[in-house]
Amino acid sequence: MYNPILSSILLAFESQRVIELRMVRLAWGGHEGRAEAQSMVIEKMQAATEAMTTLMLGGSPETVIARYREHVAFNIKRLTAA
């Protein structure tokens, strides 16, 4: 059974990890910091567009949350690989 409350809570905790990793990358500055800032803005715009499109086409909020969690998982993996 799918629990949207639990998924939302997990998304919040997972997102905090990405925020932490990104803040470190931004604080280091330099080329990596600038690239991360640019990437962050682009990713957020794309994710918001994707969420809006999903909802406009009849998708559920649960689908949007699941997709956001996929994006967050990818970012955690990418930011911890360096």
C-alpha positions, 0 to 999 in steps of 0.5 A: 500500500502506498502511503503519501504522507510517509513518502512526503516525509521521506522526500523532506529528509532526503531533500535536506541531504541534497541541500547540505551537499549543495551548500558545501559545493557552493561554499567551496566556490570556484568552477564547481560552485558556479556549475552547481549553482547553475545546475541547481536552478536549471534542475529546479525549473525542469522539475517544476515543469515536469510536476506541473505537466504531470498534474495537468495531464491527470497525474496524481500528487503521489506520482509527482512525489515519487518522481521528485524522490527519484531526482533527489536520489540522483542528486545525492548519488551525483554529489557524493561521488566526487 
